[in-house]
């Protein structure tokens, strides 16, 4: 990936990008890269949540990572149910 500096950006645009980044819980860089790609009509690659290694139909092949993931899924915070 290449790093680029953009000059003379309107402060209102920066404020809007910061607000959107905060609303979505992502970096302002992610918002600006997405906006640039959209403006240029270029598809943005989708990020990974790291779960693709569990896709399929055979948990036996996943090894200890699968067991740990299932333990995490089984843990419930009682406050979430109030």
Steps between C-alpha positions, in 0.01 A plus 500: 500500500608854431478787744371829357479850644201708392521876545234773510225277637201696622472488880131414476591185305751398766243559774243292314752218445596503870136489603425211264807311619386543860144395417620183325785425739768501230799719420464823309745351250254215433222753437716704262627197308140381459386846384786527253431155359129575471571833331728332249258213441747243630387200703628495857621163626305371795688462827530172680368419846737203522223240505550372146729226634193352670288492184405151387339194645771323698589654837739210565744651251512836680694372801541694825399833339149362455475390861611841624256679269213284627593571863488872423159463334362310799601767750206731576513815706194495731463877462435450128176320590356766727 
